[in-house]
């Protein structure tokens, strides 16, 4: 693998990057730089490599705990911040806004990461994506089927509650308002912290506060909200994925981790997608919020039991 520009990463006194961390900036086809971190398992009997991809407005450091757990299971781990968030390069000058014109650019980024980084790691390659990351990984399977041996999708962003109205008004806003404006009604946080009691991501207070402490170290690692252009790009990709025959042609082995009470994405749309795929299975969690990897220990124990079984089959 080539030598790339070194990239910074965050740590807390009681929450460090797993040992052996490598952090670099990788240039994409348009020269935008994405921050990528990777770890090689120290054990001789490596089982493969995990590409661990986060959701909208997340960043690699949030997943140190999960990364360590995969390393402990003899997997190498690669993770990168999606373009436009984390410490990857933004698409517009305003660093507070989530902006993208077309989600296909994320598919191109995965292809680039594979050619520059992942092909140098031990196979099989396991793709893991949470929320927006799961949405992107699933859409990328149409072009990249042979590269992922198995895929795990945690609460993938395949739909939203009350989305009929939402999808209609996105087109109206896209026609009437500047594309780089915050999407009206999306409630941008304007840089303010959301207290644990008001969050819809996890029921685990310590893990939630841990993420807040990381953000305090670098405020611009977190976005304030989504733009009209980003919402329109999401809608366009959702409509493509819902076309008859789109999912039915995907043959990868896929495990869905679905939170029935999810208030961020639609659990029903995840169930529908699972039924359309040839080779998928689904685990439904009753008591969890959106982020199962950041949930309480008992829920994470159930999650790991299902992941371990899926990877061993």
N, C-alpha and C positions, 0 to 999 in steps of 0.2 A: 504494500500500500504506500502511496506517495506521502511525503511530509507535507502537512498542512499547517496553516497559521494556528497558533495556540489560542484557545478560547478560555475565558474565565468561567468559574462556576461558584455557586454559593454553598456555604455550610453553616450550621449552627453549632454551638458548643457541645450539644448533646445529640446532634443529628448530622453525621458526616457522610461524605460520599464513600461508597464501598471502596475498599482497598484496590489499588491498581487502576484508578480512573484515568482515562485519557480524554481530553476535551479539546476539540478543534473546530475551526470554521471551514466548511466545505462549499466551494463555489458551484452554483448550479449552471444550467445551460445559458441563463441570461445574466450570469455573474453575480446574482444575489447570493449572499452568504448565509448558510444555515449552520447553526451551532449543533454539533453532534458529539456525543460522548459514547465511549465504548469500554467494555471490560472483557478480559479474557479469563475464563475459568482457570484457576490454578491447578485443577485436578487433571490427571493424565487421561482419564476416561470421559472426555467431554461428550455430552449427548447431542450437541448441536448449538444453534445460535438463535436467540430471541431478538426480534425487532419489536421494541416496546414503544408504542406511540400514544401520546396523550390526546386529550380533547381540546376543545376551544378554550383559549385563555389559560392554558396550563403551561408547565415547563418541566424540564427533566428532573430537577432537584426534588420535586414533589414525590417522585417515585423511587427515591433511594432505597426505601424499605423493601419495596417489591423487587427492585433490581438485585438487592442482596439475597433475597429469597430464591431467585432464579439462579444466581451464582452458586448458592448452597446446593442447588439441585444439579450442578455440573453443566449448566448452560452458559455460553458466552452471551453477553447482552450488548445490543446497540440501541441507542435512542437519540432522536433529534427533535429539536423544536421546529414545528411547522413554520414555513415562511409567514411573516407577519405577526409573530408572537414569540413569547419567551425572549431569548437572546438572539434569535435569528433576525435577519434584516427585514425591516418593514417594507410594505409595498407603497406607502405614501409617507409624506413628511410628518404627518400627525401620528406620533407614536402611541397615542391613546386609543386609536380606532382599529377595529378588525375589518380589513378591507381586502377584497379579492374580486376579480371580474369573472373568473371561470375556474371551477374546481378541478378541471383537467390538468391545471398546472401542478397540483399536488401529485397527481399520478406521474407526471414527468419528473418531479423531484424524487419520488420513490425509485423510479427507474435509474436516475442519476446516482442515488445513494447506493443502489445495488451494484452498479458498474464500478463505482469508485471505492466502495467500502465492503459491502456485504459479501461479494463474491470471494473475498479473501478469508472469510470465516468458515469454520467447519459446518457442514450440513448435517442434518436437515435444518431448514430455515423455518422458524415458527413466527408467524405474524400475529401481533397482539395490538389491538386498537381499542381505546376507550372513547365513547361518545363521538365527537367529530372525527377522531382518529379511526374509530371503527367504521364510520361512514366512508371515509376516504379509502381505507384498506379494502373494504368490500367492493367499492367501485373500481379499484385498481385490479381486482382479480380478473376482470374481463380481458386484460392485456397481460397479466403476470401470473397466470395460473401455474405454470411449471416451476415457479420460484419459491412458492410457499408450500411446504409439506402439510402443515396444519395452520389453522387460523382461529384465534379466540377473539370474539367481539364482545366487549363490555358495554352494555347500554348504548349501542350504536345509534347515532342520530338519524333515524330512518323516518321520523315523523314527530309531530307535536300535538299536544292536546288542543282542541278547538282550532285546528289548523285550517279548516275550510275558509273561515273569515280571514285568518292570517295570510294565507296564500293569495287571496284576492286583493287585500289591501297592499301587499308588497308591490304588485304591479302598478297600482295607483301611485304609490309613493315614488316608484322608480320612474314613472312618467313625469311627475310633477315637481320633484325635489332634486337637489344636487345629490349625485350618487355617493359622495363622500360624507354626507350627513349621517348622524346617528339615526337609526331606524326609529321613527316615532312609536312610542309605546313600549320600547324595549328596555326602558329603565336603566340607562347607563349609570354606573355607580359613581362617576365623576371623581374617581380616585379614593373614595371613602370605603372603609372596611365595613363589611356586613357582619354584624354580631352573630355568634353561633346560633342563638335562639331564632334568628330570622333566616337561617340558611336552608337550602333545599338540596344539599349535596351529600351530607353524611350525618349520622346520628352519633358519631364519635367526636367528642369535644376536643380531646387532646390532639388528634390528627388534624382536625380543622384548624386549631390554633397554631399548630406547627407550620402549616402552610402560610398562615398570616405572618408569622415571624420571619419566614423566608422572604416574603414580599417586602417587609419593612427594610430588609438589607438592600433592596434594589427596587424602588417603587415602579420604575418603568418596565419591569419584567411582566407586569400584569396590565392588560388593556382595560379601558373604561367601558367599552361597549361595542356593538356591531353597527356596521354601516348599511345603508340601503343596498349598495352594490353587493355586499357579502350576502345579505338575505336573498337577493334575487339570484345569486349564483347557487345558493343552497337549494332554492326552489327548482331551478332548472335541472340540477343534478338529481333531485328527488324524483322529478317527473320522468327522467330517463330511466332510472332504476325501477320505476313502477310499471314500465311498459311490459306488455305481455311477451314472455320469452326471454327477457333480460336476465333474470335470476336463474331461470330454469336451465341455462346452459353452463352454469358454474358448477364444477365438480369437486372443488377443494373440500377437504374435511374441515367443518366449521363448528365451533362451540359458541353458543350465545349465552351470555350471562345477563339475565333480564330481571329488572327490579319492578315488580308489579305495581308498587305505589309511586313509581318515578314521577316527579313533578317537573322534570326538565325536558325529557323526551317521552315519546309515546310507547309504552310497553306493548300495546296492542299491535302497533305497526311492526315491532320487532318479532312478535309471534307470527304475524302474517308472512314476513320475509323468511323466517325459518322454515315455514311450511312449503315455500316455493322452491327452496334450494334442494338439490339432489342428495346431498351428503351432510346434512346438518343435524345438530341436536341442541336442545335448549334446557337451561336450568333457570327456574323462576325463584326469585328471592322475595319473601313476603314482607319482612321487617326492615329492609334496607332502603336508603335513599338512592340518589343517582350514582354515586361513586363507590362501588363495591370494594375497590382496592384500598379505599380510605375509610372503610367501615370498622365497626367494633370487632374485637377479636373472634367472637363466636361466629359472626357472619363470614369473616375472612377465613376461618377454619373450614367452613362449608365450601367456600369458594375454592380453596386450595385442594380440597379433597376431589372436587370435580375436575379441576385443571390437571391434577396429577393423573387421574384415571384416564382422561382424554389423551394426554400426551403419551401414556404408556400403551394404549390400545393400538 
